[in-house]
Amino acid sequence: MEQRTILSVFVDESGRFRHPDADSRFYIVGMVFHNQANDISQAIEDFNRNIISLGLDPEAFVFHAGPLIRREKGYEFLSRHYRGRIYNRMMTFARRIDFKWHCLCVDKKFVNSTLQIIAKLQVQLDEFVNVNKSLLANVAQVKVYYDCGQAPLTKVLQKSFNGLGGKVEFVSDVQPRRYKLFQLADLICTLNLVAAKIRAGERLTDSEYKFFGGPAAFRRAEAKFLASHAFVP
């Protein structure tokens, strides 16, 4: 990356800072990286047009992968077929744009407290920043977009990224509906959660199984998509 580059980092999370937590084995942090020099305005316009074609208002619509898969609030009255069409529109958008992702993942099966969850996230993010320090140091500015939904994660992000010096800006008042890349980070979180379950041999929920068609189908499509956009130093 060139020195004048502004690098956006959109962050979302899946899971809770709770231990023990029988309902949520994994805590996932998804980060989507985008060089602002790469214009994605046309892809956004096309995505909005596709959302309109489904009878939805693109100004009000916010993509939430987890609720969409589980048929929860906002999606509870939509059929599997219709929800699949929404999902496919987001995947089409994601495949069209130039971005990379990286995830932090804590398996709560191997921690003893909430503090250990936080500590493991900090170690993973510090390691990622240090490994990529020369790359990140070569950009003019790093803008971190997080909606501060979970205070412990906000502190983890600030501690690691502030190590890059004054070039880091934490964008305030981040509203998911305003940023398609934030909604993409939500998708990345959910896909990595499903991938983590499959790797661990954990049974997918009925909703996940029906939506993706099972582990084999997930590996053929979603896992292949993830691999093609993974952040490689």
C-alpha positions as CSV (number, residue, x, y, z in Angstrom):
1,M,0.0,0.0,0.0
2,E,1.2,3.5,-0.8
3,Q,1.9,6.1,1.9
4,R,-1.2,8.2,0.8
5,T,-3.6,5.3,1.3
6,I,-6.4,5.6,3.7
7,L,-7.2,2.1,5.1
8,S,-10.7,1.5,6.5
9,V,-11.2,-1.2,9.0
10,F,-14.8,-2.2,9.7
11,V,-15.3,-4.3,12.8
12,D,-18.2,-6.4,14.0
13,E,-18.6,-9.2,16.6
14,S,-20.5,-12.4,17.2
15,G,-20.9,-13.7,20.7
16,R,-20.9,-12.5,24.2
17,F,-18.3,-11.8,26.9
18,R,-19.8,-14.4,29.2
19,H,-18.4,-17.5,30.7
20,P,-19.6,-20.1,31.1
21,D,-21.9,-19.7,28.1
22,A,-23.7,-22.9,27.0
23,D,-25.5,-21.0,24.1
24,S,-22.4,-19.4,22.6
25,R,-19.2,-21.4,22.4
26,F,-17.3,-19.0,20.2
27,Y,-16.5,-15.3,20.4
28,I,-15.7,-14.0,16.9
29,V,-14.4,-10.5,15.8
30,G,-14.6,-9.9,12.1
31,M,-12.6,-7.1,10.5
32,V,-13.0,-6.0,6.9
33,F,-10.2,-4.0,5.3
34,H,-10.7,-1.7,2.4
35,N,-8.4,0.7,0.7
36,Q,-10.5,3.9,0.2
37,A,-8.7,4.5,-3.1
38,N,-10.7,1.6,-4.5
39,D,-14.1,3.1,-5.5
40,I,-17.0,0.8,-4.6
41,S,-19.8,3.4,-5.3
42,Q,-21.1,1.5,-8.4
43,A,-21.2,-1.8,-6.4
44,I,-23.2,0.0,-3.7
45,E,-25.6,1.5,-6.3
46,D,-26.1,-1.9,-7.8
47,F,-26.7,-3.5,-4.4
48,N,-29.3,-0.8,-3.5
49,R,-31.0,-1.4,-6.9
50,N,-31.1,-5.1,-6.1
51,I,-32.6,-4.4,-2.7
52,I,-35.3,-2.3,-4.3
53,S,-36.1,-5.1,-6.7
54,L,-36.9,-7.2,-3.6
55,G,-39.4,-4.6,-2.4
56,L,-37.1,-3.2,0.3
57,D,-36.1,0.3,1.1
58,P,-32.2,0.6,0.8
59,E,-32.1,3.6,3.0
60,A,-33.8,1.7,5.9
61,F,-32.6,-1.9,5.2
62,V,-29.7,-3.2,7.2
63,F,-28.2,-6.6,6.4
64,H,-27.9,-8.8,9.5
65,A,-26.7,-12.3,8.6
66,G,-27.5,-14.0,11.9
67,P,-31.1,-12.9,12.2
68,L,-31.6,-13.5,8.5
69,I,-30.4,-17.1,8.9
70,R,-32.4,-17.7,12.1
71,R,-35.5,-16.0,10.9
72,E,-35.4,-13.5,13.8
73,K,-36.5,-9.9,14.2
74,G,-36.8,-8.2,10.9
75,Y,-36.9,-11.4,9.0
76,E,-39.4,-13.5,11.0
77,F,-42.1,-13.3,8.3
78,L,-39.9,-14.0,5.3
79,S,-39.6,-17.3,3.6
80,R,-36.4,-19.3,3.2
81,H,-36.4,-18.5,-0.5
82,Y,-36.9,-14.8,0.0
83,R,-34.2,-14.6,2.7
84,G,-31.9,-16.5,0.4
85,R,-32.4,-13.9,-2.3
86,I,-31.4,-11.2,0.2
87,Y,-28.3,-13.2,1.2
88,N,-27.4,-13.7,-2.5
89,R,-27.6,-10.0,-3.1
90,M,-25.1,-9.3,-0.3
91,M,-22.8,-12.1,-1.6
92,T,-22.9,-10.6,-5.1
93,F,-21.9,-7.2,-3.6
94,A,-19.1,-8.8,-1.6
95,R,-17.7,-10.7,-4.7
96,R,-17.6,-7.5,-6.7
97,I,-15.5,-5.4,-4.4
98,D,-11.8,-5.4,-3.4
99,F,-11.6,-6.1,0.3
100,K,-9.8,-8.4,2.7
101,W,-10.9,-9.8,6.1
102,H,-9.3,-11.1,9.2
103,C,-11.0,-12.7,12.2
104,L,-10.2,-13.2,15.9
105,C,-11.7,-16.3,17.4
106,V,-11.9,-17.4,21.0
107,D,-13.2,-20.9,21.8
108,K,-14.8,-20.5,25.3
109,K,-14.3,-24.3,25.8
110,F,-10.6,-23.5,26.5
111,V,-11.0,-20.4,28.8
112,N,-11.9,-20.1,32.4
113,S,-13.3,-16.6,32.7
114,T,-14.6,-13.6,30.9
115,L,-11.2,-11.9,31.5
116,Q,-9.5,-14.7,29.7
117,I,-11.7,-14.1,26.6
118,I,-10.7,-10.5,26.6
119,A,-7.0,-11.4,27.1
120,K,-7.0,-13.9,24.3
121,L,-8.6,-11.4,21.9
122,Q,-5.9,-8.8,22.9
123,V,-3.1,-11.3,22.2
124,Q,-4.6,-12.3,18.8
125,L,-5.1,-8.7,17.7
126,D,-1.7,-7.5,19.0
127,E,-0.1,-10.3,17.1
128,F,-2.0,-9.4,13.9
129,V,-1.0,-5.8,14.1
130,N,2.7,-6.6,14.9
131,V,2.9,-9.1,12.0
132,N,1.5,-6.5,9.6
133,K,3.1,-3.5,11.2
134,S,5.3,-2.6,8.2
135,L,2.3,-2.9,5.9
136,L,0.1,-0.8,8.1
137,A,2.9,1.7,8.8
138,N,3.0,2.4,5.0
139,V,-0.5,3.9,4.9
140,A,-1.4,7.6,5.6
141,Q,-4.3,6.8,7.9
142,V,-6.1,3.9,9.4
143,K,-9.8,4.5,10.1
144,V,-11.5,2.1,12.4
145,Y,-15.3,1.8,12.2
146,Y,-16.9,0.0,15.2
147,D,-20.3,0.8,16.7
148,C,-18.9,0.3,20.3
149,G,-21.6,-2.3,20.9
150,Q,-19.4,-4.1,23.4
151,A,-17.2,-2.0,25.7
152,P,-14.5,-4.6,26.3
153,L,-14.0,-5.0,22.5
154,T,-13.7,-1.3,22.1
155,K,-10.8,-1.3,24.6
156,V,-9.1,-4.2,22.9
157,L,-9.3,-2.4,19.5
158,Q,-8.0,0.9,20.9
159,K,-5.1,-0.7,22.7
160,S,-3.9,-2.6,19.6
161,F,-4.5,0.0,16.9
162,N,-3.3,2.9,19.0
163,G,0.1,1.2,18.9
164,L,0.3,2.4,15.2
165,G,0.6,6.0,16.4
166,G,-1.3,9.1,15.5
167,K,-2.4,7.9,12.1
168,V,-5.3,5.9,13.6
169,E,-8.7,7.4,13.8
170,F,-11.7,5.7,15.6
171,V,-14.7,6.9,13.7
172,S,-17.5,8.1,16.0
173,D,-21.2,7.4,15.8
174,V,-20.9,4.4,13.5
175,Q,-24.4,3.4,12.3
176,P,-24.5,0.1,10.4
177,R,-27.2,1.3,8.0
178,R,-24.8,4.0,6.7
179,Y,-21.9,1.6,5.8
180,K,-22.3,-1.4,3.5
181,L,-18.8,-2.5,4.5
182,F,-20.0,-2.7,8.1
183,Q,-22.8,-4.9,7.0
184,L,-20.2,-7.0,5.2
185,A,-18.2,-7.3,8.4
186,D,-21.4,-8.7,10.0
187,L,-21.6,-11.3,7.2
188,I,-17.9,-12.2,7.7
189,C,-18.5,-12.7,11.4
190,T,-21.4,-15.1,10.8
191,L,-19.6,-17.1,8.1
192,N,-16.6,-17.5,10.4
193,L,-18.8,-18.6,13.2
194,V,-20.3,-21.3,11.1
195,A,-16.8,-22.3,9.9
196,A,-15.5,-22.5,13.5
197,K,-18.4,-24.8,14.4
198,I,-17.6,-27.1,11.5
199,R,-13.9,-27.2,12.3
200,A,-14.7,-28.0,15.9
201,G,-17.1,-30.8,14.9
202,E,-19.9,-28.9,16.6
203,R,-23.4,-29.5,15.3
204,L,-24.9,-26.7,13.3
205,T,-28.2,-25.3,14.4
206,D,-31.3,-26.4,12.4
207,S,-31.5,-22.9,11.0
208,E,-27.8,-22.9,9.8
209,Y,-28.1,-26.4,8.4
210,K,-31.3,-25.6,6.4
211,F,-29.9,-22.3,5.2
212,F,-26.5,-23.5,4.0
213,G,-27.4,-27.0,3.2
214,G,-25.0,-28.6,5.7
215,P,-21.2,-28.6,6.2
216,A,-20.3,-30.0,2.8
217,A,-22.3,-27.3,0.9
218,F,-20.9,-24.6,3.2
219,R,-17.3,-25.7,2.3
220,R,-18.0,-25.7,-1.4
221,A,-19.4,-22.1,-1.5
222,E,-19.0,-20.0,1.6
223,A,-15.7,-21.3,2.8
224,K,-14.3,-20.9,-0.7
225,F,-15.5,-17.3,-0.8
226,L,-13.8,-16.7,2.6
227,A,-10.5,-18.1,1.4
228,S,-10.5,-15.9,-1.6
229,H,-10.6,-12.7,0.5
230,A,-8.6,-13.6,3.6
231,F,-6.0,-11.1,4.7
232,V,-2.6,-12.6,3.9
233,P,0.5,-10.5,5.1
